[in-house]
Amino acid sequence: MAGTDSTQNAILHENGPAIILVGAQLGENIGKAVRAMYNFGLTDLRLVAPRDGWPNDAAWPAAAGADVVLENARVYATTADAIQDLHHVYATTARMRDMVKPILTPRKCAAVMREQVDNGLKVGLLFGPEKAGLKNEDVAPCDAIVSVPLNPAFASINLAQAVVLLAYEWFQAGDETPEEYTPTLETTPATGEELQGLFDHLEGELLEAGYLRHEKRRPTMVRNLRNMLSRARFTQEEVRTLRGVIRALATGGGPEWQKEKAAKGKKG
């Protein structure tokens, strides 16, 4: 979905979790992961021994404008170096490990990290190479494993998907956007005079067309129409549009449309 608006202030979580990519194989995948990070305001990217070195020109196009994250990426030789300043680290993996560690869903992990960050602690999320994932020695120093609930017969997701899932849950854990709302636009409500003009216009054309020909029923029909139209709370622009519609219907589209229609009829 396209939704970038450079006029808006970026929501950045400078104290949010560090995203640590261990042995990432392709620059494109790093760029896609960075795009996912920046979608949710995360900026702390740490690369552990990227296979093709760093910087990698292929990462920039894939990041789709999240250059600030790439420009400030830090590179480390080992996972231990990358996490040494963090208080809590969570390893993302779908494979069972021969070690006793809590296994958290992304939502639970996000809630735990939010609480830790609120207490002034630094946290990180560890992601493994695209082909094989994290090694046990990478997982060992982590507080817990994060496992995404997926189709058990097809639980493999790519690096960017994993990052976007975790980053999304982190963002949602602190987001206060209402679950449902109607965006407001800069509009002006129609005045009583404008609404009355709409009613009169519609009723006049309906009389002309014979719709209101029954005098006994006419008051009730007119009242129903006015009630329906009043409930809509039209704006000034909407009233003008509706009056244009009524006019077009009453005149068969106006002289220009009639000419065009006649010309098409001749061709047919």
N, C-alpha and C positions, 0 to 999 in steps of 0.2 A: 504494500500500500504506500503510495506516495503521500507524504505529509510533512515534508521539511519546510519550515518557515523561518528563514534567517532573521526575521524581525523580532522573533520571540526570544526571551531570555532563556538560556540553557539551564536545565535542572541538573546540577552536578552534585554527586555524592562523593566529595573528596575524602571523606572518612569511610566510604563504603568498602566492601571487600576487594582486596587485590585479586586480580585474575592472573593466575600463574599457569602458563602453557609450557608443559614439559616436553621437549623433543619434538616440537611441531614440525611437520615435514614440508609443508608447502606455504609459500608466501601468501597465496590466495586464501588459504584457510585461516591464516593469521588475520588477514584483512577482514574476512567475513566475521570472525569472532570479535574483532575490534568494533565493527559496525554494530553488532549485537550489544556490546558493552555500552557504547555511546547512546544507543537507543534508550537505555535505562540509567543514564547519568553516571556510569562507572568510568574511571579514567586511569586507574592504577594497573598498567599492564606490565607483567614480568615474564620474560622469556628465558627458559632454561635450555641452553644448548640447542638452539633451533638447527635443524638438520642442514639447511642451505645457508646458514650464516645470517648476520643482520648488520645493516639494514637490507631489506629484500624489496626490490622494485615492484614485484608482483603484488605486494600487500596493499599498496596505495589505491589502485583502482577498485579493489574488492572492498575497501573500507568505506567507499562511497561518501567521502567527505569528512570522516571522523579522524582527520589528520592530527588533531591535537593529541589524541591518544597514542598514535604511532610515533609522533615526534618525541614523546616523553617516555617511550618504552625503555625499560631497563633489562639488560642481558646478564645472565648469571651462568656460571659454569656448572653448578650443581643445584639440586632442589634444596639442599640444606642451606646454601648461601641465599637462595631466593626467599626463604621463609624465616630467616634468623631474627628479624625485627617484629614478627607477628606473634600475638598471644595465642591465637586459635586458628587452626587450619583444617579444612574439610576436603576430603578426597572424593572426587566424582568418579564412580566406576560402576559398571553393570555386572562385573564378574565377582563371584564369591571368593573370599580370601581366607586363607588358613590363619586367621587371627581374630581375636575377640575384640570387636569394636561395635559401638552403636551404629545402627543404620538408620539414616534420616531421609525423609522425603524432602524434595526441594523446598516445599512450603514450611515444613518444620525447621529446616536448616536456616531459612531466611528469618524466621521469627527468633531463633536462638541468636543469630548474628546481630540482629537489630538490638536485642537486649545487651549484648556484649559491647557493641559500638556505643550505645547510649551510656555505658559505664566507662567510656574512655579507652576501650581496648581495640587493638588492631586485629583484623581477621583476613583470611584469604581462602580462595577456592582453587583447588588443584585439578588441572585437566591433563590427561595423558596424550601421547602421540595418536594420530589418527588410526594407524594400523593395529596397534596392539594394546593401547591404553597404558595406564600407570603400572610400574613395577612395584612389587611388594615393598622394596626398600623406600619407595616414594610414599607409599601409603602408611608405613609403620609410624612415622612421627606425627601423623594427623590425629585430631581429636575423634573424628568419626568419619564414616563413609556416607556419601550422599548417593542415593539410588533413585532414579526416576521410574515411577510406576508405568510400565509399558506392556505392550503385547508380549507375553513371555516367549512366544515362538519367533518374535522378530523385534528384539530389544536393542538393536544396534542403531545408534544415532551418530551423526557426524559432529565434528568439533564445534562448529558454529551453532548447531541446534542445542547442544549441551550448554553452551554459554548463554544462549538466549533464554533457555528454560530457567536457569539459576538466576540470571540477572533480572528476568521478569518477576520471579517470586520475591526477590529482594526489593524491587521497586514497589510491588503491590503491598508488601508488608508495611510500608510507610505512606502509601498513597491515600489521599482522602477524597478522590473523585467519587461522586455519588454513583450508585449502580445504574441509575437512569436519570436523565435530565434532558431538557429541551433547550438547545442553544438559543440565545437571544440575538436578534438582529437589530440594527439601527433603523427602526421603522416608526411611523407616526400613526396612531390609531385614527380611524375615520371619525369625523365629527358627526353630530346628529344631523346636521344639514346635508352632509354628503350621503349618509345612509338613507335619509328621506328621499334624496334625489334618485338613489338606486331603486328604492321601493316604487316610487312613482313611475320611473322609467320602465321597470319590469311589468308593473301592473298595466300600464298603458299599452305596451306591446301585446300582453296576454289578452287584453280586451279586444285589440285589433285582430288578433288571431282567432278569437272566438272561444278561448279557453275559459273565460269568465262570463260566459253568455247567460248562465242561469242566475237571475237576480237574487233569488232566495238563498242560494248557496254561496253567492259571491263573498259576503262579509266573512264567513267562516274560512273560505279558501284563502282570502287575502290575509286574514289574521295568521293562519298557519304558515303562509309563506314568509311573513314578516318575522314570526317567531324563529323559524329555521335560520333565516339570514342573520338575525340579531345574535343568535348564539355563537356564530362564527367569529365575532369580534374582528371584523375586517380592518385592514390597514387602508390608508388612503390609496396606495398603489393597487391594492386588491380591488377596491371599489372601482377604480378607473378601468382595470382589466375586465371586470365583470360587465361594466357598462359597454365596453367595446365588444364583448361577446354577444350581449343582447342586441346591440346595433347590427352586428354582422349577421346574426340569425334572422333578424327582422327584415333586412334588406337583401338577403341572399348573398351576402359577401361584398356588396357595394359594386359600383360600376366597373372598376378595374378587374375585379374577380369575375364578373359576369362576362366581360370581354374575353378574358383568358379561357373561361369555361366554354364559351361559344367557339373560340378558335380551336380548342381541343376537339370539340364535337365535329367540326368540319373535317379535321384531319382523320378522325375515326371513321 
